[in-house]
Each structure stands twice: as structure tokens, then as C-alpha cells.
Amino acid sequence: MNLLLLNLILALVWAAITGGFSPTNLAIGFAFGYAALWPVRHRFDARSFNRPFLLLQLAGLFAREMFRSEFRVAIDT
């Protein structure tokens, strides 16, 4: 079982225990699950554990390039 699936299960368990399946509560459960799985990540596939950081980097790159392209278009007009 990879860590992402295990982390999602932990987030759902967190939401079930706290009694609320709101997106905020699921995000908090996901963060707690991530922190709980951090010490044992070497026993699993580490590539899936780094995926959230890589997705954040990709989102930052996209936002930066979008801003740069909008700025260039604004200068040209």
C-alpha cells in the first residue's frame, strides 16, 4: 500500500472520529496523517510521499509563469 492511499485513509478516519467531513477537517486529517507517517516513510515507497511537495512546486511554477505572461501582454498593449 502506498503512503498516499494510507494517508487518505487516515484523513477519513480523522474525519469520522471528529464527526465532520468538511474539506477543512479532511485537510487537517491529511496533515496529521502526513505528520504521523513521516517517521516510517523509509519503509514505504518514498516517491509518493514527496508528491504533495512536487505538486506545490508545480503550482508555484504555473502561477509565476502565468504572471510573467500576463505582464508581457500588458506591456505589449
C-alpha positions in Angstrom: 0.0 0.0 0.0 1.5 3.3 -0.9 1.7 6.2 1.5 -0.8 8.5 -0.3 -3.6 5.9 0.0 -2.7 5.3 3.6 -2.7 9.0 4.3 -6.1 9.4 2.7 -7.4 6.5 4.8 -6.0 8.3 7.9 -7.7 11.5 6.9 -11.0 9.7 6.5 -10.6 8.1 9.9 -9.8 11.5 11.4 -13.0 12.9 9.9 -15.0 10.0 11.2 -13.7 10.4 14.7 -14.2 14.1 14.8 -17.6 13.8 13.2 -17.2 16.3 10.4 -16.4 15.6 6.7 -15.9 19.2 5.7 -13.0 20.0 3.4 -11.2 21.8 6.2 -11.5 18.9 8.6 -10.3 16.5 5.9 -7.3 18.7 5.2 -6.4 18.8 8.9 -6.7 15.0 9.0 -4.5 14.7 5.9 -1.9 17.0 7.6 -2.0 14.9 10.8 -1.7 11.7 8.8 1.2 13.1 6.9 3.0 14.0 10.1 2.2 10.6 11.6 3.6 8.8 8.5 6.8 10.9 8.3 8.9 8.7 10.7 8.0 5.5 8.8 8.3 6.8 5.3 11.5 4.9 4.6 9.6 1.6 4.9 7.3 2.6 2.0 7.8 4.0 -1.5 9.2 7.4 -0.8 8.3 8.8 -4.2 4.6 9.0 -3.3 5.4 10.8 0.0 7.2 13.6 -1.8 4.3 14.1 -4.3 2.5 16.9 -2.3 5.7 19.0 -2.3 6.2 18.4 -6.0 2.6 19.5 -6.7 3.1 22.6 -4.7 6.2 23.4 -6.7 4.3 22.8 -9.9 1.5 25.1 -8.8 4.1 27.8 -7.9 5.8 27.5 -11.3 2.5 27.7 -13.0 1.5 30.9 -11.1 4.8 32.5 -11.7 4.7 31.8 -15.5 1.1 33.0 -15.7 2.0 36.2 -14.0 5.0 36.7 -16.3 2.9 36.1 -19.4 0.2 38.4 -18.3 2.8 41.1 -17.5 4.2 40.7 -21.0 0.8 41.0 -22.6 0.1 44.1 -20.6 3.3 45.7 -21.7 2.6 44.9 -25.4 -0.8 46.5 -25.3 
